Amino acid sequence: MQSTSSLGRSAWCGFGLVMGGVALLASACGPANRVVDRPESAPPGQVATASVAGVDSLEEAREPDYSGLDKVFPEIAQLETWYREALQAVWNEDLDLAEQRSALLDSALTDIDSDENPLASIYYQSLGARLDKLKDLVTEERTLQKYLAKVDSLSVVSPEGVVDSTALATLIERPVGPRPASPRYDLALVANPLTDRWVNFFSGDGRHYMELWLTRLPRYQEIINAVLDEYKVPRDLVFLAMIESGLSMQAHSYANAVGPWQFIAGTGKLYDLRIDWWVDDRRNLEKATRAAASHLSDLYEQFHSWPLALAAYNCGAGRVERAIAKHRTRDFWKLTSLPSQTRNYVPKFMAALYIGKDPKKYHFDTPSGDKFSYDVVPVDDATDLRLIAEVAECPLEAVLELNPHVKRWCTPPGEHYEVRVPTGKGPKAVEKLTQIPAADRVTWRRHRVSRGETLASLAKQYTTPVQAIRDANKLKPKSGLRPGSYLIIPVISAEEPGPRVAQYIAEAAKAVAASGGAGGTTRGKSYVVRRGDTLSSISRKHGVSVSQIMKWNRKRSSHVHVGERLRITIRGSAD
């Protein structure tokens, strides 16, 4: 990414909420509106785009199906074009253009009377809410630009008195409990003008970010430390998760980086994280931390310097290697050809270390709070989380908070899975779950419709009532099935379902509708090749393989040129 404001860029994490509405409107606004160029992103984990994430819950937006609405209201296509242009303008730091497009949208929304169409009214209300968030983002970006202009005006050279970056992995002597003796444990604090600027920001204008992050730290620090110890990497790397995501399990960036360590799908899968329609392990704290620790350990082994490893996590190992070769130094502070986002990233991390190690010094309250802990309830098939909450005698919200990696209303079908419940609730929940009668049980399957299949044939195949399938997917009485689409199939364990089953099916139908349908059909998007792109880097950004991109675009070689438009096929709702 060619940003001059990595903190400003990170505000896009909160805009994952906004972009969900745009994506769902693509089908209504025509193929031309599907093309939204994604900025150059960091292969390892898209870490910089998430540096102020987690300020709020960042789950993707779910809106009604607006398909065909543009035929009744043709102006929708123009409104969405203006909206996307405004978003892209903020990304490009053209805030004047963003405000101009916002003004056009404001004017258009004032003149529209959509009361005669309830769905249109919902759409325009949604667009108005997104526009308000856009204006807030522009305001925040202007504030950050003014502050960070001072940082970017500094030449990123080795400040006087600062040691070479390879020496920054020295052990800090402080009581941290039993720890193996290793020079890779804990990072030295580095004082220089860049670090000082970020310390001043987080203890000044950006204080609200640091306060929120520090309140979350006690909840997750013990689990993260245990994993970092397991991989023999510095415990201080917990602050990396802090500046990436604000330690939010729901963090989702504009570039589709997800979770506390902000992995994109390709890198997450490379480190054995499961990412599919049912589960996203990038939001599983333990598994994501293991993936991050493994990846960071690999980078450290490659560069033998934590500042260089962190820089590589931010912008990619290849780019760091090229900068080292160009400047003929392995001192991070002298690699001036790195993106400004990356040059600011390590000082920002160091600033988080300064404050995190001694919050009282910077007039922050010493963080305290409940630790992240849970019991486990094992299940052997797709089990409704509402049923788990019922047998655990706890609110559904508590189960959802402990299982942010479970993307749907139930566990994955056809496999053994462990559901987390509040500490102390597990044993009783396991016992009560075995006592639930078959008539009150329902499991789930996700089925891809083949040509010639009907609701009757599916009902026979899964031994379940036609009406149950219709209800779960909110299908109209005379609606046909479209080959290639997906349905959620409730599999009922008794000929005469109990009262719970109807409730679970109804709730599942709401969840399916809220997520835009069962999903899983493929959709195409375009990507315009930018300077520095390779087919390999493009494939990592989108979580697909080089061979797939070559096949989709009928390319005989892996060479790409700036400005070339590539078709990328993405399976919906997979990540």
N, C-alpha and C positions, 0 to 999 in steps of 0.2 A: 504494500500500500504506500502511496506517495503522499502521506499526510504530514502536515506540519503541526498537527495537534493530536497526539495520540489519545489524550484524555477526552478531547472533543469527539474523536472518532468513536471512542468507547460508548458514548451516549447512544450510539445506534443499537446497542444491546437492548435497551429499553424499547427500541422501535421494532423489535421482532413482533411485538404486539400489534403494531400498525401494519406491518407488511403482510400479516396473515390475511387481512381484508383485501389487500391488493391482489394477492395470489388467487383467492377464491373468485375474484371478479374477472379474471383473465378470460374465462369462457364467455362472459357476457359482453366483453368489450372488443372482441375480435382478435385475430392472430397477431396483428401488428403491435398490439399492446402487451404482448407476452414478453417482449424483449426488454429486459432491464439489465444493463451491463453491470456485472458485479466487479467491484474494485479488486485490484491485485491483493491477494490475501496470503497469510503466512501458512505454509503447509503444516508445520508441526501441530498447531493447536489454535490458530487464529487468536492468539492470546491478546494482542493489542486491542482488538475490537471490543474487548469485554472489560476494559479496565475500570469502568464505573458501573458495571452491571450489578444486578441484584438489589438495586435500590427499591424496587417493587417486585411483585410476582411477575415473572416474564414468560408465562405460558403463551404459546401461540394463540392468536385470535381465532375464534371459531364463529362464522357467520352463516346466515341462511343461504340457500342456493338461489343466486340471482340470475340464473341462466335464462336468456330470452328477455330479460327486463329492458335491455337496450333497444329492443324493437319497439317497445311502448314509449320509452324515453331515450331517444337517440343521443341526447346530450351527455349521457353517462360516459360514453367513450371519451369525449373531450374532457370531462371532469377528471377521469382517471389519468388521462395523459398529462394534464396540468399537475395533478397530484404527484405522479411519478417524476415529472421534471423537477418539481420542488424538492423531492427527496434526493434526487441525483445532484441537484444544485448544492444542497447542504453538504453532501459527500465531497463534492468538488470545491467546497469552501466558497462558492459563489452565493453568498447570503443575500445579495441584492436581488438576484434572480429568484431565489427561494421566496423572498418576501413579495416579489411581483406576482409570482404564480399563486401565492397564498391570497393576495388581494383579489385576483381573478376568481378564485374559488369562493371567497367570501361574498363577492358580488353576485355570482351565479346562484349560490345557495339562498341568498336573500330574495331573489326573483322567482324561485321555483315554488310552485304549489302542487304538492304530490298527494294531497289528502284523498284523492279519488282512488288511489292504489295503495293499499296497506303495505305491501312489500316494498314499493318504492319509498314510502315514508320511512320504513326501517332503514333502507339503504342510505337515504340522505341524512338521517340522524347519525348513522355510523360514520359517514364521510365527515360530518361536522365534528364528531368526536376525534376522528383522526387528524382533522385540520387543526384542532386545538392543541393536540400533542405536537404537531409539526411546528406550530408557532412557538411553543415552549422550547422545543429543540433548537430553533433558530436563535432564540434569546440566550439560551445557555451557551451555544456555540460562539456567539459574539462575545460574551463575557470571558469565555475561556481563551479565545483568540487574543484578546487584549492582554490577558495575564501571561499567556505562553509566548507571546511575541518576544518578551524579554529572554525567555529560555532559548528560543530558536535563534536569537540574534547572537548568542554566544558561539564562538568557534569551538567545536568539540575536539579539543586537543588535550593532551595530558596536562592537567592543571599542575602548577608548580607544587612540588612536594608530594604528589600522588605516586605511589609505587606502581610498577607494571601490573597489569590485570592478572597475570598468572600467579601473583602473590596474594590475591585476595581471598584465597580459600584457607587462610590460616585459622587455627582454632582460637576461639575466644575463651578465656578462662573465666567461667562463671558456673555456679552450681546448677546443674540440670538433671541431677539424678544419675543413676548408674548408666554409663555410656562407654562403649568400646573406644579405646584411644585411637584416633584417626585424624589426620590433617583435613579430612573432608567433612568433618562435623562442624557446623556453624560457620557463618561467613563473617569476615571482618567488615566493620563499618567504614565506609569510604566517604571522607569529607571533601567536597569540591563545590564550585559554584552551581553546577547543574543539580547535584543532590540537594543543596541548600534551597534552590528555587522550589523543588518539589516538596521539601519539608515545610517551607513557608506556605505553599498552596494548601497542603493537607491540614495544616494547623490554622489556616486563614479562610480564604474563599471556599475551599473544598472541604472544609471541616465536617460538613454534614455527611459526606461520603465516609470519611474515616471513622466517625462516631458510629455509623451503622455497621461498618465492617468489624469494628472492635467488639460490638455487642454480640456478633455472631461467632467470633473467634473461640470463646470458651466452649461452645457447644460442640465444635468439630475438631478442635486442636488435638485432643488426645488420640482420636482415631487416626488422624492424618500423621501425627508423630510416630505412631506405632508402625505404620506402613513405610514411612521414610526411613525409620531405623532398620526395618526388614531389608530394604534395598541399599542400606549403607550410604545414603545421601543426606545432606544437611537438613536438620529439622527446620532451619530458617526458611526453607522453601515453602513452608505453609503460607508465607506472605506473598508468594507468587500466585497462589490461588486467590488470595485476598485482592490483589490488584487486577486480576483477570476478571473475576466474576463477583466480587464482593462476598465470596463464600455462599453464593446462592445456588441451590441445586437446580433451580428453574431458569437460570441465566441462559439466554438465547440471543446470539448476536445477529446483526444484519447479514453477515457472511455465513450464517448457519453453523456457527460454532456453538456448542451446547455444554452445559454443566459447569461444575465448579472449576474444572481445569480447561474448559473451552476447547474441546477437541472438535475438529470437523470430522465428518463421517469416515473419510478415507483413512486418516491417521488413527482414529479410534479403532477401526477394524484391524488395522495393521498391528495394534497392540491388544488384540483379542477382546475388544469390547463388542458385545452384542448390540446391534442396532437394526431393528426391524419394526414391523407394524405393531407388535405387541410390547416390546421392551426396548429401552434405550439406556444402556449401561453407562453412558456418559453422565447420567444423573445419579448413578449409584456411587455414593461417596467412596466406599472402600475400593471397588473395582476401578473407578476412574483415577483414584490416587495411585493405585498400583501401576496403571498404564502410564500416568504422568511420571512417576518415579523411575520406571523402566526407561522411558524415553529420555528423561533428563540424565539418567545414568549413562545411556548410550552417547548422548551429546558430550557429556563430560569426558568420557573415554576418548572421544574423537578430538576434542580441543584442549583437554587438560587445563581448563580455565573455566570457572563458573560464570564470570561475566560473558565470555564467548558462548558458553552453553546456553545461557539465558537469551542472548541475542539470537542464537540459532533457533531457539524455541519460538521466538517472536517472528522471525522473517525467513527462516529456512537455513539449513546447514550449508547448502550450496552457495547462497548469497554471502554468508560469512566467510567461507573459504575463498571466494573471489575477491572479497574486500581485503583479506589477509594477503593474498598474492599481489594485489594492486599496490598496497601500501608497504608491503614487505615488513610487516610487524604483526605480532600477535597481541599487542596491547589494544584492548577494546577502545580506549579513549582516543586512540589515534586513527580509528577506522572511519574517517569522515565520509566515505562514499556509501556507508550504510544508510538506509532510509531514516529520515529524521524521527519517525515513529520509533524505530529500534534504538536510535541514539538516545532518545529520551526514556526508553523503557527500563534500562538498567539503573539509571539514577532514580527513577520513580520507585523501583523495587527497593533500592537502598534507603530511600526516604521512608518507605513503609517499615523497613527494619528499624530505623532510628526511633520512630514513634512506637512501633509495636513492642520493642524491647524495654522502653521506658515511657509509657504513656503519661505518667504523672508529670514528667518534665515538660511535656507540651500541653499540660492542663486538660488532659483527657481523664475521664474516670477509669479506674482499673477495672477491666472487664470481668464479669462474673455471670454465671447462669447455669441452667441445667445442661448436662452432658447428653450427647446423642447416644441413646442406648435403647435396646429393644429385645424382645423375645421373638422366637421364630415359630410360625405355624406351617408345617409342611402340608402341601396338597398335591394330588396326583393327576389333576386335570384342570381345565379352565374353570376356575371357581370365582364366583362373584365377590368382589371386595366388600360389598354391602353385607353379604353373609358372614364374612370374616369379622367385620366390625360388630355384627350382631352377637356372634358367639364370644367375642372378646369383651363384650359389654363396654365398648368405647365408641366415641363418635367416629363416623366415617372419615371426617377430616383428619383425625389422628392417624388412621391407617394410610391415607393418601400422603400425608407429610412424611411418614416413615418409608414409603415406597414410591418416591418420585420417578423411579426408573420404569415402573409399570405404567405404560402409556394409556391403557384402556381401563374399562370398568371391571376387568377380571384378569386372572393370571393366564399365561399362554396355554393354549389347548394341547392335550395329548402329551403332557410331560410333567415330571415332578418339579415342583417349584416351592420356594420358601417365602412366605409372606411375613413381613415384620409387623409386630403389634407392640403396644407400649409395654415396658418392662413390668413383669408381674402378671400380665394378662395371658401369657402363652400357654401354660399348662392347662388352665381351665378351658381356654379356647379349643385346644386340641381335643380335650375330652368331649366338649359339647358338640364339636363338629362331627364326631363319629355317631352322635345320637340324632342327627338331622335325618328325618325319614326321606325315602326316595321321592315321595310325592312333592317334597319341598325343595328338591335339588334340580338345578339346571346347569348344564355345561354349554360351552360355546365352540363353534367352528366358524372359520372364515372360508367361504367357498367362492371360487372364480367360476362364473357362469360360462358354460360351453354352449355352442350352437345346438339348438333343439331342446335344451332343458327348459322345464316348466316348474312352477311352484309345486305342482302335484308330484312330479318325478323327484324333486329334491326332498319333499316331505317323506316320500317312500324310502329314499336312499338313507335319510338320517333318522327314520322312524320318529317323526315329529309332526305335529299338526300343521297344516297349511297356514292356518290363521296365526299360529305362533311365529312363523317366518315372516308373514305379512306384517304383523304387529311390530316385530323387532326391527324391521327395515322401513316401517311407515310406508308401505306400498299401497297404492290405490287398488280398489277391487278389480278393475279391468286392465291394470297396467301389465305390460309384458316384461320379459327379462331381456336385458341387452347383453349379448355375448361379450366377454372380456371384462364386464363389471364384476363387482364383488358383493356378496351378501353375508350378513351375519346370521348363522343358523343356531337357534337355541335347541339344544338336545335335552329333552325332558326324560327323567328317569322313571316315570310312572305313567300308566295309561290315563289316570285321572289326576292331573296336577293339583297340588295344594295351593293355598292362597298366596304363599310367598312367590311362587313361580310367575304369576301374572304381574306382580309388582316388579320383580327383577327384569322381566321382559320390557315392561313399560319404561323403566329407568334406563335400560340399555338402549332402547330406541331413542331416548332423548340424547344419550351420549353419542350415538352414531350420528344423529342429525347435527348435533353441535360440532362434531369434528368433520362435517362436510361429507358424510356418507362413509360406507365401509372402505372406500378408497382402494388404492392399489393399482388402478389403471395407470398406464404410462402416459406421460405428457412431455411435449417437446419444448425446449427453450433454445434461444440463440445466445452465443457467447462471442463477443468481438475480441480478437486477439490483440493484446497490448504489448508494448515494448517490454522485453524481458521474459515474456511467456514462452514456455515450451509445451509440447503436447503432454509431457509428463506432469508438469506443474498444473496444467489445466485439468488433467484427469484427477489429480489429488484434490483440487478445489471442489470438484463436483462428486467425489466419491465413486468414480467409475474408472474403467481401465483404459489404457491407451488404445488397445485393440478395438474396444467398443467404439471409441470416438472415430477411429479410422474407418470402421465399418459403416457407422451412421453417415459419415461424410464422403464415403467412397474414395478415401485417400490411399494412394499407393506408397506414400512415404510419410514419415513422422514430422517432416518439415512444416512449419507454419510461418506465416508472415503477418506483420502488423496490419490490422484492419480486416483481416480475413474473418468471415463470419462462420462459426461452427455450430452445427446442430448438436444439442446434448439432450438425450432422452433420460428422463428421471421417473422412477417409479413413485407414484404419489404416496404420501403418508409413511414412507419407509423410515425416515429419519427426521 
